[in-house]
């Protein structure tokens, strides 16, 4: 069965940490390790409540401020330094725009409530996607089957017609578990080549 819908992850795929030095410098200044600081910032230490939409940014900031022993006002600076090396891959976005001529393109992302605003207003790339499925908006995170079923329903796609591009193997496996195709993202060139090969294979093109 041919591919109809291509789902893209954001963090680690379209938005990647290209320079790790700012994050390392921040962790050193705060007396934390980078992995522990990352778990705090992304909500791992709080059972992912920020990414599940169970708390808002204000409460998340308060939790971070308490853990780092700083004022809530200082969290903005922490975030600015932590994400200073992150960049949106606009070349990959252009590739997705080219796919949109023939396929439904959508996002499935474990992300906080700020993602829709980033995509539509800050980055201004909302035109590249037909649907945005964001964990904090639907109350579920990859690799839970429910978020994939929501994405399939929103795009009117059966699992066999869908492919996910994601940088976490557990999310790739989660997509496979509901019957979707999936590609583990390593580099933009690899992901595009693998996707093109999959599309050609399923359509019988060489």
PyMOL commands that set and color helices and strands:
alter all, ss='L'
color gray80, all
select helices_A, chain A and resi 21-30+34-42+44-46+57-68+72-82+90-99+115-122+126-128+135-138+145-154+159-161+169-177+188-203
alter helices_A, ss='H'
color red, helices_A
select strands_A, chain A and resi 5-8+15-17+86-88+104-109+131-134+162-166+181-184
alter strands_A, ss='S'
color yellow, strands_A
deselect
rebuild
show_as cartoon
